Amino acid sequence: MSYEHLKQADRRVLNGLLQDKHITSRHLPLGGVSAWDVMGVIMNPKTNDFYPGAQEGLARFATEMKRYGVMIIATTNGPDQPEGKFFLGAIPAGIETFVVTQGGAKITFKHADGKTQERITAHPDDMAKLGELETHAGRFPLVAALLRDRQPTDGLLPSRTEFYDANTVITLPNDYAVLRRRLRAEGVRLERVIPGIDENNYVTEVLDYVRHGFEEIIHDPDLNMADAVQVVVKPTNRRVYALPQHLYMVNAPLNKNSGATLDTRHWSPETGFQIFFREYTFPKSTYTADGARVETAQGPDIGSAEASMIKGISGFEGGPDPDDNILRYRGQSVATSRHTLIIAEATARLVMNVTLKDDSPLRMDWVRGVPMLDVRSGVQALQAWEYLYDRATR
């Protein structure tokens, strides 16, 4: 098999990690799940299209991973279109998959026969509060203007992002001049609202302003929103998200991980959880995303937008497997008459962090107890996973 996106130096790094047992078969679960972020990994946020080679690479990867019983899924804060639709369309016929969109609020299953099913699972009370957030956005004319921007101009999509039916999302255009023209048409002079803003810092400055505006409304004690709506910012995608906080089924906290974990199950008072599609649990999965690793003044850390897919509290019926990466145990509770549910803080088996830097070398590190491999692009990550599975599982 050819690995045209892995340089000789990259292969030497991967071979060294395998030889020194920094990466072993325990990091590459057979019969597990390979979870992927979409935008910034297999899709370019500047074009809303696949990166060159990503569509073909994803199809090849899904076919190759089927040999190992590994299911490929996507989890994204992004919308059904283009992220969800493009991902599902790239998976070849005969391979089951699903995509979690809108930060966990919606899931779309694709069965082996190509048929799809959708489920929205955000709590309706939270959805009502999300609607109120927009009503009160007039406190901040800049924020209100971005929410009113629903028509494409200059060949670019509107700031109020389409195809979200369970989130409120603003995506900034990748052209500063376009943003200024749109806001001026709404009576907003960007330079007066945010002094010192320019084409080099506008993404960070505007997203931060919108985040502060949303959070001020959410934490207004008279509106009672703080337990219903949350805000997530992802600068690499030029987006700020206002999300419901809870899943409807069990009133559980809503994020990409809980969406993938709980949306794959039926819930009833009589039987509890029953597997609906195929079980997903992050301690038996791998994950690939941009922004998985961030640099802080205190050192490397896990990116907040991706943290739920990488590290957290999980329950292990009968106890964890020896290959699970357990950081610490939190206690136990009786799950059934036959099994004990062990509660522990755990991580994904292995994470690939897409740096989006063409000149960055492959680098292995442990970030907050999480084994993490830096790669340059999503296309390179697809082939790096194939390379590792092929050599570690022989």
Secondary structure, DSSP 8 states (H G I E B T S, - for coil): ---TTS-HHHHHHHHHHHHTTSS-GGGS-TT-EEEE--BTTTEETTTTEE-TTHHHHHHHHHHHHHTTT-EEEEE-SS-IIIIIHHHHHHS-TT--EEEEEGGGTEEEEE-TTS-EEEEE-B-HHHHHHHHHHHHGGGGSHHHHHHHH--S-BTTB--SB-SS-SS-EEEE--S-HHHHHHHHHHTT--HHHHSTT--TTTHHHHHHHHHHHHHHHHHT-TTT--TTTEEEEEEGGGTEEEEEE-BBTTT--B-SHHHHHHHTTEEEETTTEEEESS----GGGEEEEEETSEEEETTEEEE-TTTGGGTEEEEEEET---TTSEEEEEEEEEE-SSS-EEEEEEEE-SEEEEE---TT---EEEEETTEEEEEES-HHHHHHHHHHHHHHH--
